[in-house]
Amino acid sequence: MGTILNAVCTACNFNKQLFTGGGMQNFTTYHGLPAINLKTKKLVVKNYMEKEALKGKVIFYNEPGMSEGGRQLTADEDDTDIGLNTEKNKCPACGKYTMNFEFAGVWD
């Protein structure tokens, strides 16, 4: 089951809903993870299972430099072990480490 996250920046009020993880039909080939598109600087969700092919195009939020720490998603919020922090993430709009990923629900 996939996870719905709200990305919310407390400094600039950036807000975006993200459908992450994978659903019943595609969980073996797809795991959506928040990332920044390096060309457009926009927050996107990309398939983490294709991270090698996406190098140089996106940087995922579980990579060094994308967060200043904080609480990681729990198993109830995300059933994978990918190291996504819920707090102190780099905001794509203002560049500050003030963006949080808030659990909003699940999808399938």
C-alpha positions in Angstrom: 0.0 0.0 0.0 1.3 3.5 -0.9 1.6 6.4 1.5 0.1 9.9 1.0 2.4 12.6 2.4 1.9 16.3 2.6 5.1 18.3 2.1 4.8 21.5 4.1 7.4 24.2 4.6 7.1 26.2 7.8 9.2 29.0 6.4 7.6 29.8 3.1 4.3 28.0 3.2 5.2 25.7 0.3 2.7 22.8 0.3 2.3 19.8 -2.0 0.5 16.4 -1.6 2.6 13.4 -2.7 1.6 9.8 -3.5 4.6 7.7 -2.4 5.4 4.0 -2.2 3.6 1.5 -4.4 0.2 0.1 -4.8 -1.0 -3.5 -5.0 -0.5 -3.6 -8.7 3.0 -2.2 -9.0 4.8 -2.6 -5.6 7.3 -5.1 -7.1 8.5 -2.6 -9.8 7.7 0.8 -8.4 8.4 2.7 -5.1 7.7 6.4 -5.4 9.9 8.6 -3.3 10.1 12.4 -3.0 12.9 13.9 -4.9 14.0 17.2 -6.3 14.3 17.4 -10.1 17.8 18.9 -10.6 16.9 20.7 -13.8 13.6 22.3 -12.8 14.2 22.4 -9.0 10.7 21.1 -8.5 9.5 18.6 -5.9 8.6 15.3 -7.7 7.9 11.7 -6.9 10.2 9.3 -8.8 10.6 5.5 -8.8 13.3 4.8 -6.2 13.9 1.3 -7.8 15.3 3.2 -10.8 17.7 5.4 -8.7 20.8 4.4 -10.7 19.1 5.4 -14.0 18.0 8.7 -12.4 21.4 9.8 -11.1 22.2 13.3 -12.2 18.5 14.0 -12.9 17.0 13.9 -9.4 18.2 13.7 -5.8 16.0 11.7 -3.5 15.1 12.9 0.0 16.8 10.0 1.7 20.2 11.1 0.3 22.8 13.0 2.3 22.3 16.8 2.4 18.5 16.6 1.8 17.6 16.7 5.5 19.1 17.9 8.8 17.7 14.9 10.6 14.6 14.5 12.6 12.1 11.6 13.0 12.0 9.0 10.3 8.7 7.6 9.0 7.4 4.7 11.1 6.3 1.3 9.8 2.7 2.4 10.2 3.4 5.4 7.9 5.7 3.7 5.4 6.4 -0.1 5.2 9.8 0.3 3.7 13.2 1.0 5.2 14.4 3.8 3.0 15.3 6.4 5.6 12.9 9.2 4.8 12.9 11.9 7.5 9.6 13.6 8.4 11.2 16.8 9.7 13.9 19.3 8.7 13.9 18.5 5.0 15.3 20.9 2.3 12.4 22.9 0.8 12.6 23.2 -3.0 11.0 26.7 -2.9 13.1 28.5 -0.3 16.1 26.2 0.2 15.8 26.1 4.0 15.6 22.9 6.0 12.1 23.7 7.2 10.0 21.3 5.2 8.1 18.4 6.9 6.6 15.3 5.4 3.3 14.8 7.2 1.4 11.5 7.0 -2.0 12.0 5.3 -3.2 8.5 4.5 -2.7 5.5 2.3 -3.5 4.7 -1.3 -3.6 1.5 -3.4 
